[in-house]
Amino acid sequence: MKKADLVNEVAKVVGTKKDAQEAVDCILEAIMKTLKGNGEVTLVGFGTFKVAGRKARTGRNPKTGEEIMIQAKNAPKFSAAKALKDALEEIPLD
């Protein structure tokens, strides 16, 4: 599902595509703003978004095999809630 598909789904509930677009943008902006402030966003029954720090490490250039230094950085992390995990258990594997 892409963002446009999500907007279409929300539009079915709120009535107009414009209102749905504003709602989706507002939610995504709020999540990003909270994560930028090193906060956590918990959506009960869905999961938690948070910031995870990654330490600096040595990597390898896949083309040349040369060792390179990868800098430390912050990365977004999502942990699925139990309800989401349970819902996915019901889907048959291919």
SETINU-546098 format. One record per residue (C-alpha): residue number from 1; x, z, y; residue in three letters. Coordinates in Angstrom, 2 decimals, always signed. Layout:
# SETINU-546098
{pos=NUM xx=X zz=Z yy=Y code=ALA}
...
***
This chain:
# SETINU-546098
{pos=1 xx=+0.00 zz=+0.00 yy=+0.00 code=MET}
{pos=2 xx=+1.29 zz=-0.91 yy=+3.43 code=LYS}
{pos=3 xx=+0.47 zz=+0.71 yy=+6.75 code=LYS}
{pos=4 xx=-2.13 zz=-1.98 yy=+7.51 code=ALA}
{pos=5 xx=-3.86 zz=-1.25 yy=+4.19 code=ASP}
{pos=6 xx=-3.90 zz=+2.44 yy=+5.03 code=LEU}
{pos=7 xx=-5.42 zz=+1.67 yy=+8.44 code=VAL}
{pos=8 xx=-8.14 zz=-0.39 yy=+6.72 code=ASN}
{pos=9 xx=-8.96 zz=+2.51 yy=+4.39 code=GLU}
{pos=10 xx=-9.18 zz=+4.96 yy=+7.31 code=VAL}
{pos=11 xx=-11.34 zz=+2.47 yy=+9.24 code=ALA}
{pos=12 xx=-13.93 zz=+2.67 yy=+6.47 code=LYS}
{pos=13 xx=-14.38 zz=+6.35 yy=+7.36 code=VAL}
{pos=14 xx=-13.91 zz=+6.45 yy=+11.14 code=VAL}
{pos=15 xx=-15.75 zz=+3.23 yy=+11.90 code=GLY}
{pos=16 xx=-13.36 zz=+1.02 yy=+13.84 code=THR}
{pos=17 xx=-9.95 zz=-0.39 yy=+13.09 code=LYS}
{pos=18 xx=-8.72 zz=+0.65 yy=+16.55 code=LYS}
{pos=19 xx=-9.65 zz=+4.30 yy=+15.97 code=ASP}
{pos=20 xx=-8.12 zz=+4.16 yy=+12.50 code=ALA}
{pos=21 xx=-4.87 zz=+2.71 yy=+13.88 code=GLN}
{pos=22 xx=-4.68 zz=+5.48 yy=+16.48 code=GLU}
{pos=23 xx=-5.35 zz=+8.14 yy=+13.84 code=ALA}
{pos=24 xx=-2.69 zz=+6.84 yy=+11.45 code=VAL}
{pos=25 xx=-0.14 zz=+6.44 yy=+14.26 code=ASP}
{pos=26 xx=-0.89 zz=+9.97 yy=+15.50 code=CYS}
{pos=27 xx=-0.38 zz=+11.48 yy=+12.03 code=ILE}
{pos=28 xx=+2.88 zz=+9.61 yy=+11.43 code=LEU}
{pos=29 xx=+4.18 zz=+10.50 yy=+14.89 code=GLU}
{pos=30 xx=+3.34 zz=+14.19 yy=+14.34 code=ALA}
{pos=31 xx=+5.19 zz=+14.18 yy=+11.01 code=ILE}
{pos=32 xx=+8.26 zz=+12.52 yy=+12.56 code=MET}
{pos=33 xx=+8.24 zz=+14.86 yy=+15.56 code=LYS}
{pos=34 xx=+8.08 zz=+17.91 yy=+13.30 code=THR}
{pos=35 xx=+10.89 zz=+16.64 yy=+11.07 code=LEU}
{pos=36 xx=+13.05 zz=+15.84 yy=+14.11 code=LYS}
{pos=37 xx=+12.65 zz=+19.50 yy=+15.10 code=GLY}
{pos=38 xx=+13.90 zz=+20.41 yy=+11.61 code=ASN}
{pos=39 xx=+10.41 zz=+21.60 yy=+10.67 code=GLY}
{pos=40 xx=+8.32 zz=+21.15 yy=+7.56 code=GLU}
{pos=41 xx=+4.97 zz=+19.40 yy=+7.11 code=VAL}
{pos=42 xx=+2.82 zz=+20.62 yy=+4.22 code=THR}
{pos=43 xx=-0.29 zz=+18.71 yy=+3.23 code=LEU}
{pos=44 xx=-2.05 zz=+20.93 yy=+0.70 code=VAL}
{pos=45 xx=-2.81 zz=+19.02 yy=-2.48 code=GLY}
{pos=46 xx=-0.49 zz=+16.17 yy=-1.50 code=PHE}
{pos=47 xx=+3.01 zz=+17.46 yy=-0.81 code=GLY}
{pos=48 xx=+5.64 zz=+18.64 yy=+1.64 code=THR}
{pos=49 xx=+7.88 zz=+16.64 yy=+3.95 code=PHE}
{pos=50 xx=+11.11 zz=+18.32 yy=+5.06 code=LYS}
{pos=51 xx=+14.65 zz=+17.60 yy=+6.19 code=VAL}
{pos=52 xx=+17.45 zz=+17.89 yy=+3.65 code=ALA}
{pos=53 xx=+21.09 zz=+17.96 yy=+4.70 code=GLY}
{pos=54 xx=+23.50 zz=+15.78 yy=+2.78 code=ARG}
{pos=55 xx=+27.15 zz=+16.80 yy=+2.65 code=LYS}
{pos=56 xx=+29.98 zz=+14.42 yy=+3.41 code=ALA}
{pos=57 xx=+31.33 zz=+12.82 yy=+0.27 code=ARG}
{pos=58 xx=+33.63 zz=+10.14 yy=-1.04 code=THR}
{pos=59 xx=+32.01 zz=+6.91 yy=-2.15 code=GLY}
{pos=60 xx=+33.20 zz=+3.55 yy=-3.35 code=ARG}
{pos=61 xx=+32.80 zz=+0.10 yy=-1.78 code=ASN}
{pos=62 xx=+31.05 zz=-1.92 yy=-4.51 code=PRO}
{pos=63 xx=+32.75 zz=-5.19 yy=-3.49 code=LYS}
{pos=64 xx=+36.34 zz=-4.01 yy=-3.30 code=THR}
{pos=65 xx=+36.31 zz=-0.75 yy=-5.25 code=GLY}
{pos=66 xx=+38.02 zz=+0.91 yy=-2.28 code=GLU}
{pos=67 xx=+37.18 zz=+4.57 yy=-1.69 code=GLU}
{pos=68 xx=+35.30 zz=+5.27 yy=+1.55 code=ILE}
{pos=69 xx=+34.20 zz=+8.45 yy=+3.28 code=MET}
{pos=70 xx=+30.43 zz=+8.85 yy=+3.63 code=ILE}
{pos=71 xx=+29.51 zz=+11.08 yy=+6.57 code=GLN}
{pos=72 xx=+27.23 zz=+14.09 yy=+6.35 code=ALA}
{pos=73 xx=+23.69 zz=+13.44 yy=+7.54 code=LYS}
{pos=74 xx=+20.12 zz=+14.65 yy=+7.49 code=ASN}
{pos=75 xx=+17.62 zz=+12.81 yy=+5.32 code=ALA}
{pos=76 xx=+13.85 zz=+13.11 yy=+4.86 code=PRO}
{pos=77 xx=+12.70 zz=+14.67 yy=+1.60 code=LYS}
{pos=78 xx=+9.25 zz=+14.68 yy=+0.02 code=PHE}
{pos=79 xx=+8.14 zz=+17.11 yy=-2.66 code=SER}
{pos=80 xx=+4.88 zz=+16.24 yy=-4.38 code=ALA}
{pos=81 xx=+2.26 zz=+18.96 yy=-4.77 code=ALA}
{pos=82 xx=+1.01 zz=+19.97 yy=-8.20 code=LYS}
{pos=83 xx=-2.38 zz=+18.34 yy=-7.56 code=ALA}
{pos=84 xx=-0.69 zz=+14.98 yy=-6.85 code=LEU}
{pos=85 xx=+1.53 zz=+15.27 yy=-9.92 code=LYS}
{pos=86 xx=-1.49 zz=+16.13 yy=-12.07 code=ASP}
{pos=87 xx=-3.45 zz=+13.16 yy=-10.69 code=ALA}
{pos=88 xx=-0.58 zz=+10.84 yy=-11.63 code=LEU}
{pos=89 xx=-0.51 zz=+12.20 yy=-15.18 code=GLU}
{pos=90 xx=-3.93 zz=+10.62 yy=-15.74 code=GLU}
{pos=91 xx=-2.56 zz=+7.10 yy=-15.13 code=ILE}
{pos=92 xx=-1.55 zz=+5.40 yy=-18.39 code=PRO}
{pos=93 xx=+2.04 zz=+4.18 yy=-18.64 code=LEU}
{pos=94 xx=+2.61 zz=+0.44 yy=-19.02 code=ASP}
***
